[in-house]
Amino acid sequence: MGEVFRPWYNDILNSYGNGSERGAQIQLLLMNIMRTLKMRGHNPVQILLNSLKSYVRSGKLAPLPTKITANG
């Protein structure tokens, strides 16, 4: 799975204006989460928004959803 995401790293570090190694690592992490959610059949933006809203209300991060099955 790492092979899918690793090529993005150099592009992120060099062209997205992160300005630091740490900024590039954080952006890569977020992109990995978004890609994983999309591959699992979810709307990544909606899932992240719902997760942030839940965190603001409860102070706890919700787990990422699992893959959508044929049965829902």
C-alpha positions in Angstrom: 0.0 0.0 0.0 2.9 2.4 0.7 3.9 2.3 -2.9 0.6 4.0 -3.8 1.4 7.1 -1.7 5.2 7.4 -1.6 5.5 9.0 -5.1 3.4 11.9 -3.8 5.9 12.8 -1.1 8.5 14.5 -3.3 5.8 16.4 -5.2 4.3 17.6 -1.9 7.6 18.7 -0.4 8.7 20.5 -3.6 5.6 22.1 -5.0 2.8 22.7 -2.5 4.5 25.5 -0.5 4.8 23.6 2.7 8.1 25.3 3.6 9.2 22.5 5.8 9.7 18.8 6.1 7.1 18.7 8.9 4.5 20.5 6.7 5.1 18.0 3.9 4.7 15.0 6.3 1.4 16.4 7.6 0.1 17.0 4.1 1.1 13.5 3.0 -0.7 12.1 6.0 -3.9 14.0 5.1 -3.6 13.0 1.5 -3.2 9.3 2.6 -6.3 9.6 4.7 -8.3 11.1 1.8 -7.1 8.5 -0.7 -7.9 5.7 1.7 -11.4 6.9 2.3 -12.0 7.3 -1.4 -10.6 3.8 -2.1 -13.1 2.5 0.6 -16.0 4.1 -1.3 -16.5 7.1 1.0 -16.7 10.8 0.3 -13.5 11.9 2.0 -14.4 15.6 2.5 -17.7 14.7 4.1 -16.1 12.0 6.4 -13.4 14.5 7.5 -16.0 17.2 8.2 -18.1 14.9 10.2 -15.0 13.7 12.1 -14.0 17.3 12.9 -17.5 18.2 14.1 -17.5 15.1 16.3 -14.1 16.0 17.7 -15.2 19.5 18.5 -18.3 18.2 20.3 -16.7 15.3 22.2 -12.9 15.9 22.3 -12.3 12.5 20.8 -11.4 11.4 17.3 -13.8 9.0 15.7 -12.4 6.0 13.9 -12.2 6.1 10.2 -15.1 4.1 8.5 -14.4 0.7 7.0 -14.9 -0.3 3.4 -18.5 0.0 2.1 -19.8 -3.5 1.4 -22.4 -4.5 -1.2 -24.9 -4.8 1.6 -24.3 -1.3 2.8 
